Amino acid sequence: MSVLYDELLQRGFIYQCTDEKGVRALLEQGSAAFYVGFDPTADSLHAGSLIPILGMMHLQRAGNRAIAVVGGGTAMVGDPSGKTEMRKMLLEDTIRSNGAHLRDQLAKFLDLTGTAGMWIDNSAWLRDLNYIDFLRDVGRHFSVNKMLSTESYKIRLETGLSFLEFNYMLLQAYDFYVLARDHGCRLQMGGQDQWGNIVAGTDLIRRMSSQEAYGLTFPLLTDASGNKLGKTVAGAVWLSADKTSPFDFYQYWRNTEDRDVERFLKLFTFLPVDECARLGKLQPPLLNRAKEILGFEITAIVHGQAAAAKAYLSAVQHYPSADPGGTIETTSAVRTLRPTEDAGLPEVAVPSDRATAGLRITDLLQLAGFCSSNSDARRLVQQGGVHLGDSCIVDFTVTVSAQTLASSPVLRAGKKRMARIVLK
């Protein structure tokens, strides 16, 4: 009986598995090599990437060897999985730069130094492939009929599937074969939309080397309202502090819907499963304490304990905790924190030359990233959702004076977004 497999199951990481008995036996060894692929389509991973990252962390902590594959080669083709249209083609320099950023980001979560794990770019073996040889040696093992029956291709046939994208499954399957051949990797993990590609890889390894290999997929999560994980009105929730501040990152998880608290605690923290279940079953307003713990724990994993403490303390100063006395017992480090002085909010830099004549509140909201247009800003003000310092702004034509801006007031939009105005 694999304790690790049961842990993943209880926490909600497993959506599908090619062979549960085989994967259980593999993980029981405690030294199995496994891999997850990451597309370098941006210079940072986002909140949706946390499922595979945390899944890898669980496996590596149990002694298994993590292989993080950055798709520098496959990004030249583009994965059609989960997409209704062809991905935007990126320049090679952009792909290389993005890949380097992802490598550094993944190294914050995983030991990729060579013994416990490694990072590798699949362009190392894909870029110099001879196409004719590849078709003869690898392509002959694929059935077009079987490929077209996979969900990722079936959906795209309705909107248009390019021949370029059609090759993607062969390339990802070949990745798995190379990793099995050169690094003894026998398990590939990925999102549920990768099921067809993963199964193709296990089949190719069986055909070309007569070895057994396995696949496991994670669920593609949505919140209780059906919204895709990590998507907000303002855009994606990034793992890079330069794109999404630790405070905003904390606030995203702190504002989790009540129905998602237990599920997210199990997936996005390393707190014991039974503790996650207990916290998730608290009733409002005490459930807000569980949300604070969720926000703190996942922010600590992504940005470190110091940044998580700073975000938590700053948030509870403006939005008092539901359990200020700490009466809810938890193993989370948040139990030792108490709000004191302002621990620091994300800052919005206002150029001094723009502040001289004052700044319209609608412009200030857009500068802070709280609204994407004047109409959105006006609507937010008219709804009574804008506060500057202790004042509620009800007139969208108001101009904030240079003196007020110089006092570094806190700008609030709704109940979830806050930032301190700072002149630069």
Secondary structure as UniProt FT lines:
FT   HELIX           3..11
FT   STRAND          16..17
FT   HELIX           20..28
FT   STRAND          33..38
FT   HELIX           47..49
FT   HELIX           50..61
FT   TURN            62..63
FT   STRAND          65..70
FT   TURN            72..73
FT   HELIX           74..76
FT   TURN            81..82
FT   HELIX           92..106
FT   TURN            107..109
FT   STRAND          117..121
FT   HELIX           123..126
FT   TURN            127..128
FT   HELIX           131..137
FT   HELIX           139..141
FT   HELIX           144..148
FT   HELIX           151..159
FT   HELIX           163..166
FT   HELIX           168..183
FT   STRAND          185..191
FT   HELIX           192..194
FT   HELIX           195..209
FT   STRAND          214..218
FT   TURN            224..225
FT   TURN            229..230
FT   STRAND          231..232
FT   TURN            233..234
FT   STRAND          235..236
FT   TURN            241..243
FT   HELIX           246..254
FT   HELIX           258..260
FT   HELIX           261..268
FT   HELIX           273..280
FT   TURN            284..286
FT   HELIX           287..303
FT   HELIX           305..318
FT   TURN            324..325
FT   HELIX           333..336
FT   STRAND          347..350
FT   HELIX           352..355
FT   TURN            356..357
FT   STRAND          359..360
FT   HELIX           361..367
FT   TURN            368..369
FT   HELIX           374..382
FT   TURN            383..384
FT   STRAND          386..388
FT   TURN            389..390
FT   STRAND          391..392
FT   TURN            396..397
FT   STRAND          399..400
FT   HELIX           402..406
FT   STRAND          410..413
FT   TURN            414..416
FT   STRAND          417..423
//
